[in-house]
Amino acid sequence: MSLSSAQRREYRAIAHNLKPIIIIGDKGLSEGLMQELDRALDDHELIKVKVASNDREARAEIINELCSQSGAELVQTIGKIAIVMRRAKQPNPKLSNLSR
């Protein structure tokens, strides 16, 4: 599932006012963090993730691993913030950021 440039632009506009839901610290991608990420993606579909690492290459590696493990698509990264999207099987219109 690859996003077109128009879709990426639309998702960036939606995510502009969102706050990071997941914050990845020094311990990296733990099992509990991945469970919370799956729950957040199922509920909200489009989320911001903050990676609290000062190393640019380590941040990129963590974000790529996060996307591959969760099946999510990377929309954009700016500094320590990544916008990640995964469509839910049955989206909840009250929680989904895509259906607002």
C-alpha positions as a printed NumPy array, in Angstrom:
array([[  0.   ,   0.   ,   0.   ],
       [  1.785,   3.051,  -1.256],
       [  0.407,   6.533,  -0.777],
       [  0.164,   9.012,  -3.628],
       [  1.462,  12.539,  -3.2  ],
       [ -2.115,  13.869,  -2.997],
       [ -2.956,  11.4  ,  -0.22 ],
       [  0.222,  12.312,   1.666],
       [ -0.669,  16.013,   1.4  ],
       [ -4.183,  15.353,   2.699],
       [ -2.921,  13.241,   5.623],
       [ -0.284,  15.844,   6.528],
       [ -3.005,  18.504,   6.64 ],
       [ -5.163,  16.326,   8.909],
       [ -2.209,  15.502,  11.199],
       [ -1.059,  19.106,  11.508],
       [ -3.086,  19.77 ,  14.679],
       [ -2.542,  16.332,  16.262],
       [ -0.321,  15.739,  19.274],
       [  2.052,  12.735,  19.445],
       [  0.229,   9.721,  20.894],
       [  3.222,   7.367,  21.092],
       [  6.592,   8.475,  22.477],
       [  9.509,   6.098,  21.949],
       [ 12.224,   6.512,  24.57 ],
       [ 15.614,   4.946,  25.21 ],
       [ 14.242,   1.401,  25.487],
       [ 13.158,   1.426,  21.853],
       [ 10.397,  -0.772,  20.467],
       [  9.225,  -2.99 ,  23.3  ],
       [  6.337,  -5.438,  23.131],
       [  4.122,  -3.163,  25.241],
       [  4.864,  -0.188,  23.014],
       [  3.95 ,  -2.196,  19.905],
       [  0.651,  -3.256,  21.525],
       [ -0.141,   0.367,  22.35 ],
       [  0.782,   1.394,  18.799],
       [ -1.583,  -1.238,  17.357],
       [ -4.381,  -0.027,  19.625],
       [ -3.759,   3.609,  18.672],
       [ -3.693,   2.808,  14.949],
       [ -6.886,   0.748,  15.227],
       [ -8.622,   3.604,  17.053],
       [ -7.273,   6.681,  15.281],
       [ -5.832,   5.378,  11.96 ],
       [ -3.59 ,   8.455,  11.594],
       [ -1.243,   9.275,  14.481],
       [  1.924,  11.14 ,  15.336],
       [  4.84 ,   9.28 ,  16.915],
       [  7.722,  11.02 ,  18.694],
       [ 11.131,   9.328,  18.8  ],
       [ 13.204,  10.751,  21.651],
       [ 16.62 ,  10.006,  20.157],
       [ 19.215,  12.565,  19.163],
       [ 20.802,  10.341,  16.481],
       [ 19.144,  10.961,  13.098],
       [ 20.046,   7.536,  11.685],
       [ 18.784,   5.738,  14.801],
       [ 15.461,   7.625,  14.548],
       [ 15.055,   6.63 ,  10.898],
       [ 15.841,   2.999,  11.725],
       [ 13.331,   2.943,  14.606],
       [ 10.6  ,   4.511,  12.45 ],
       [ 11.213,   2.04 ,   9.61 ],
       [ 11.111,  -0.891,  12.033],
       [  7.95 ,   0.479,  13.647],
       [  6.21 ,   0.73 ,  10.262],
       [  7.28 ,  -2.728,   9.139],
       [  6.207,  -4.426,  12.386],
       [  2.84 ,  -2.675,  12.558],
       [  1.987,  -2.728,   8.857],
       [  1.592,   1.052,   8.876],
       [  2.535,   3.496,   6.152],
       [  4.898,   6.385,   6.872],
       [  3.335,   9.661,   5.743],
       [  6.043,  12.121,   6.803],
       [  8.89 ,  12.689,   9.239],
       [  9.96 ,  16.071,  10.547],
       [ 12.748,  15.993,  13.099],
       [ 11.708,  13.688,  15.93 ],
       [  8.054,  13.444,  14.843],
       [  6.707,  10.855,  12.39 ],
       [  3.187,  10.73 ,  10.964],
       [  2.024,   7.137,  10.562],
       [ -1.189,   5.836,   8.987],
       [ -2.888,   2.441,   8.878],
       [ -6.508,   1.93 ,   7.849],
       [ -8.658,   0.134,  10.419],
       [-10.78 ,  -2.854,   9.432],
       [-13.808,  -1.255,  11.115],
       [-13.086,   2.427,  11.802],
       [-14.818,   4.09 ,  14.724],
       [-16.137,   7.436,  13.405],
       [-15.909,   8.993,  16.872],
       [-12.187,   8.178,  17.25 ],
       [-10.807,   8.074,  13.705],
       [ -8.781,  11.079,  12.591],
       [ -9.51 ,  10.255,   8.942],
       [-13.304,  10.41 ,   9.153],
       [-13.588,  13.784,  10.877]])
